[in-house]
C-alpha cells in the first residue's frame, strides 16, 4: 500500500513520549501549566497532526517531486518486448492532443495544489502526482465504443478482445492489455453549468472541476496478445480483431471520447497524423490507417 510506504519513512513517536517532550519544552511557567490542563483528546489531535499528518505530507510531496524527474516511459511496453510474446501480438502507441477537455473523478473531494483548492479533482498517480487516465478507464471507454462498431460478429470479437462478462459465457481473459496515460502538463480549473434538457436553462449553479484543457498532450499504449486462444481459435481471428479494434479506437477518440462528461463532448482528440501512430510490427500499421486517413468530428448527443 502507498500509505504503508509513506508510514515506513516517518519517525513515529509514542504518544506518552511525545507528551512528555512537549511538556518539558515549555520550561515551566504558564504555558506548561496550560499544557497539563489540556484533556487527552485535544492532545491526541495535535499529536496526530505533528507526528503523522504533517511529516507524512512533507515526505509525500518530496517523493512526488523526486518522481516527477523519473522517466514515466518505464511503465510502458517496448517493441523489443514483442519478441517474448505469442505470434500475432501487436503494440499500439498513439500520441494525441486533446481537442476537448478531459476530466475524471478522483476518490477525494478536493486536491490542494500549490496552495489552491481544486474541487471535483482529476485522477492522479499516487507517486508522481501527475494527472492520469487509468488502464481501467481506457478499457471501459474503448469497450463502450466497441459496442457501437457496425460488425456482424461483434459480440464474439468483443469477448475475444475484452474478455467475457457474463456467467453464461465461457470465461475468457481478454486479448487487450491497457496502460496508464500520464499528462505532464498542469491541470486547470474549469466550470460547467448543467442545463435542463427541455428548456436549456440552468438546472443548478455552476460546478467547478479540475480538467486537462484543450491542447494537452498524452500517449496511449495498447498491447494486443492473441492468447489465450480458446478452443475455436483460427489464425484469421487476428486480422478480424485488429480491424475491429481500429474501428473502435476511431469511435472512441473522435466520436465518443474517453472522459467523464463525454455527453458534453469531453475527451475527444485532434485529428491524428501518420507520425502520431506507431504500430509494431510495422507491417500492421496499414490496418490502423483509418485513424489518420479519415476522421469524424461529430460528437453524438445523449450518448
N, C-alpha and C positions, 0 to 999 in steps of 0.2 A: 504493500500500500504506500502511496505517496506520503500520506501523513506520518506513517511509521518511519519513513526515511528522514523526514524533517525532524521528527521527535528524537531520533537517534543522534542527531547533530547537536542537540541542545544540552546545556549544562543544567540538569534538573536538581533542584534543592528540595530537601524535605521541608514541609510546612513549618514545623517547630523550629528547625534550624534557621529558616528564613525569618520567622517571627522574632527569634532571639537577636539575630543580626540587626534587624530593623530597630528593635528597642534600644540596643546598645549604641546604634549610630546617632541617637539624639543626645547622648552625653548628659543625661539628667535634664532637669528643668521642666517647664510647662509642656513642651512637645512630647516628652517621654511619658508624662502622666496621661496626656490625651491619648497616646497610643495604647496605653494599658487599659484605658476605659472603652476602647473600641470593641464591639462584640465580634465574635469569631466569624460570623457571616460577612461582615464588612471587610475583615482582614483577608478572608479567603478569596473574595472578589479581586482585591488588589494583588494578592499572591498569584492568581491565575494570569492577570494582565502582565505583571512584571516578570514572572518566571516562565510562562508558557507563550502567551499570545504575542507579546512584542518581540521576544527573541526569535520565535519561530517565523514571524512575519518578516523580520530582517533577514534571517537565513534563507527564506524562500525567495525574497527579492534578489539576494546576492546570487543564488543558484540560477534564477531566471536570467539575470543579466549576463552571467557567465555562459549559459546555454545558448543565448542569442548569437554568440560568436561561433557556435558549432555549426557544422555543415548539416543542414536538415536532410540532405540527399542521402545520408547514410540509412535513412528509413526505407529507401526505395529499391526495387529490384533493378538489375542492370542487364543489358543484352547478353553479357557473358554468362549470366545465370541460366539462360535457356539451354545451355549445353548439359545441364544436370536435370532438366525436366523432360517429361514424356514427349515423344514426337507429336508435332502439331501444336505445341504451345506457342503463344503469341504474346508479346509485350507491347502495350499501347501507352504512349506518352503524349499528352496534349497540353500545350502551353496556351493558356487562354487569357483574355481580357474581358472583364465584366462590362456588359452593355447596360445592365440594370443593377441596382444594389443587391448585395447578398446579406441575409441575416439568418440567424439561428437562435434557438432558445437554450441558454445555459441553465443549469440547475439552481444557481444562486439568483437572488432577486436583484443584485446590482454588483458592479465592479467599481473599484476605486483605482483609477489610472492617472498617475501624475497629479494627484490631488483632486481629480474631477470624478464625480459620481456618474456612472452610466447605468441607467435603468434598462430593463429588458436586455441584459448583456448577451453578447455573441459567445458562442462556444470557443474556449481557448485550450490550448495544450497545457497540461499541468506543469511541465518542466520549463518549456521555452517561453510560455506566456503568450505565444503567437495565436492570433485568430486562426481557426482551422475548420475544415469540413471533415467530419469523422468518416471512416470507411463505411460504417452502417448507414450514414446519411446518403452517401453516394449510392449504396446498394438499393436503398428504399426508393430514391428518386429515379434511378435507372429502371428499376422494375416497374414503377408507375408508368414510365414512358414505353417500356416494352409491351405492356398490356394494350397499348394503343397502336402498335405496329400492325399494318394490314398484311396478314400472312395466314395461309390455310392451316398449317400445323403449329400455330402459335403456342398453344398450351404445352405441347411436347417440348418445344425448343426452350421456352421459359423455364420449365422444370429442369432441363439439362443445364442451363446457364446459372440459374439462381438456387436450384435445389427445390425439392418438393415441399409443400407447405402443409398439406392435409394428411390425416392419418389413413385416409382411404387409398393413398397413392404409395407406391414403393418408395421407401425412404432413400433419397439420393442426395449427396452433397453436391452443391453447385460447382460449375466449372470456372466461375469467375472469382478472382481474388482482388479485393479493393484495398486501397492505401489512403492514408490521410493526405489532405492538401493543406499546406500552411500558407497564410498570407503574411508576407514580410513587411507590408505597409501598415501604417496606423489605421485603426478603425475611426469612424466618425459618428457623431450623434445625429440622428435623423428624427423626423416627426411625421406621423401619418394621422389623418383624421378619418375614422371609419364612417362610411356613408350608408344610409338606408337604401335598400335595393329599389324600392318603388319610387321614392321622391328624390333620391340622390342628394339629400340634405344630411348634415352631420348627425350620426347616430349617438355619438357621445364626444367627449372632449378629446383633444389631441393626445396621442400616445408617443412618448419618447422612446427611442430604441437605438441600440448600437448596431451599426452596419459597416460593411465594406462597400465603399462608394463605387460608382461607375468609374471605369478605368483601372481598377485594382487588378493585379496580375496574380495568377495561380497556375499550378501544374497538376494535372490529373494523370494518375498512373493506374493502369488496369492490366491484370495478368489473366490470360485465358489458358487453362490447362485441361485438355480433354481426358480427365481422369477424376473419379472412377468412370469407366466406360459404360458400365451397365450391361445387362445380358443381351440387349439388342443392338449393340454398337456396330456402326458401319463407318468406314472412312469418310464417306460423303457428308456425314454429320458435321465434320469440322468446317467445311465450306458453308453449310447451311447456318451453323452457329455464328460464324464471323459476319456473314452478310446481314443476318438478322440483328446482330449486335451493332453494326454500323448504322442501321436504320434507327435503332433505339437510342443510340448516342446522339444522332441528329435531332431527334424529337426532344430529348432531354435538354440539350444545350441551346437549341434555337427556338423551341416552341413552348415547352412546359417549365423549363428552369429546374434548378436543384436547390431552391431556397425555401425557407418558411416564407409565407406571404406570396407563394408563386401565382396565386389567382390574381395578384396585382402586378404580375409581370416581373417579380423579383427573381434574380438568379439566372437570367439568360446572358449569353455571351456575344461578343462581337464576332463577325464572320471570320472563320479561320482561314489561314493561308496554308499552302502546301508545306512551307517550312515550319509551321506551328505543330505539325503532327509527325511523330516518329513511330514507326512500326518495325518491330523485329520479330521474325525475319523480314528483310526489306521487300521480298517478293510478294508479301501480303498487303503492302501499302495500297495497292490499287483497289482493294475491297473497301477501304475506308475513304476513298476519294470523294464519296458523297458528302463528306464533311467540309470539303474545300472547293468543290466544283459547283455546288448549288447551295442555296440557303433559304430558310423560311423564317422571316422576321415577325410573323403573326403570332401574338400571344393569345391563346384561346381564353375566352371569358368563362368564368364559372367552373373551371377545372377543379 
